[in-house]
Amino acid sequence: MFGPKGEAANRFVEAVLCREPSRPIQFSLNVPVAVSLSQIKARLSSDVIGKNAGRIIVGLGLRELNQGGADGASVANLLLLLVNELVNKTQSRLFLLTIPSEMFPIAVNEVEFLNTSIREIIKMNENRIALLDFAKYAEEFKEKQMARGKFGRSLFKEDGEPTSLCCMLLALYLQDRLVEDLKEM
């Protein structure tokens, strides 16, 4: 998740552990080379399903759009297959993460299509899947930064790559949402 080596995912784990040092957490499947959604789906049984996770956060699809030459519809179809397998083979609560469109500036429409598809996937199984609308959260943050004028900081570089601020914002957002979800249970 976000950053060349899953920087936001790593920061999220550290933030949760700082707040909840006794909580067991194994969070991300960070791999040093690009792994497609198809490869992740093939590895799902060994890497995710067999772990008996209480919660699974899925933040996938940007790499497929950016490097794989795929469109939003094909990525959404792969994501739906992956989510269906997780819903059918685990008891875990799933969270799906939206992607800020600025992360893929050359194909904003494809990211928007994927985010709309994510919202539709959630509607099919609302009791097991929750939305992590980071796209909306990042947009609200951007508006607050714009109000600061020349002192505002950007979440993304011109090519859409996340800045360290973006990775930290995502980590804190995930940590807040996970803690909120744990309190609701």
N, C-alpha and C positions, 0 to 999 in steps of 0.2 A: 504494500500500500504506500503510495506516494514516496517519491525519492528513489534514487537509483538502487538502493539496497533496502527498501522498505523502511526508510527513516521514520516516517510517521507511525508505523506499526510499532517499531522499537521504542519510540518515545511514549506511546500509549501504554505499553507494558510497564515501563519505568514509572509513569505517572500513577498508574493503579497500584503498583507495588509500594510507592512512596506513601500513598494514602491508606492502603490496606496491606501492610507487610505480611500478614499471616494468610492472605488469600492465595490459593493456588491458581496460577494463571499460565497458560501456554497459549500464545496468541497467534502467531503468524507463520505462514509457510513462505518464508523468504528464501528465494533461491538466487544465486549470483548470475544465472543466465535466464533469458526470457523463456517462460513456460507458457504455452497457450492454454486457453480454457479447455480445449479438448484433452490436453495432457493432464491438467488438473482434475478433470472429470474421471480420467482413467485411473488416477492415483487416489481418488476420493476414499475408497475403502480403507486403504492402509494409512493414509495421512490424516484423515479427518474422522470418518465414521467409527473406526475402531477405538478412538480416543475417549468416547463417552463424554463429550463436552456438554456443559450446561448451556453455553451460549456460543454461537458461531457468528462472527462478523464477516460478511462477504463484501469485499471491495474490489471487484474485478471488472474488466472490460476495456479499460483505457489502453492497455498495451495492445490488445487485439485491434482496436481502432487505429492506434498510432503507428504500430509497426507491422501489423498483420495484413493491412490492406483490406480489412473487413468493413462492412457497413453496420450501422446500428441495429438493423433487423437481424442479421446473422449472429451478431454478438448477443443480442437479446434472446434468440432461440437457444444458443448454447448455455446462457445463464439460466434460462428456464429449465432446461434439462438437468443442470447441476443442482438447482434449488429443489426440483421435484425429487431427485434422488436423496438429498439431505432430509427433506420432509418425510419421505417414505421409509428411510432407513435409520433415522435417529429420533430421539425424543427432545433434541436440543431446540432451544429458542433461537431463531435465525434473525439476523439483522442485515438488511441490504443497504449499501451505501451509494448515494447518488454522487455523480462526478460533476464538478463545476465545468461549465462549457468552455471557460477560458483555458482549461488544461489541454484542449485540442482546438486551437484557434482556426486551423484550416478546414475544419469540418464541424462547426458548431451544431449544425442540424442533426448530425449523426449522434452526437452526445445527448442532445435534447431528446431524440427518439429513444435512445437507450434509457435515459432517466424516466421518461414516460412509461416505458416497458417495465422498468423496475417497480414503479408505483402500481401498475396493473398486476404484476406478479404477486405483490403484497396483498392486494384486494382478494385474490383467490384463496388466501389462507391467512387471514388477519390474526387468528388466534395463535399462530406459530411464528409468523414473520412480522417484523417491525421495520419501519422506515428510519434510516439515518440520513436525513436530508442535508448532507453537507453542502450540496450545491446552493441551497437556499441560505444556509448559515454563512457560507463564504461570501455570498452576494451581500448579505446584510453587513458583514464585517467590512467589505469593500466600500459600501456606502458610508460607513462611519469613518473610514480612513480618508475618503474623498473630502469629507467635511473638514479634515485637518489641512487640506490643501497641500502645499509643497512639503509638509512634514509627514504626510501619509506614507506608509510602506506598502509595497505590492506583495500579493500572495503568489504571483506567477511572473516568470520571465517572459520575454516577447514570444518565445517559441512554445510557451505553455508549460514549461518545466516548473514544478513547484519550488518556491523559495523555502529557506529554512523556517520562515515565519508561517508559511502554509502548513508545513509538516507539524509545527508546534500547535497551530490552531486546530488541526485535525486531531492530534493526540489529545488535547484538552477537551475537545468536543466529544470524542469517543469515551474518554474517561468520565466526563459528566453524565453522559447518556447511560453508560453501563452502571454506574453507581445509582442513578435514578431508577433504572430497571430493577436492580437488586433490591432496592427499598420497596418497590411496588409488589414484589413477590411475597 
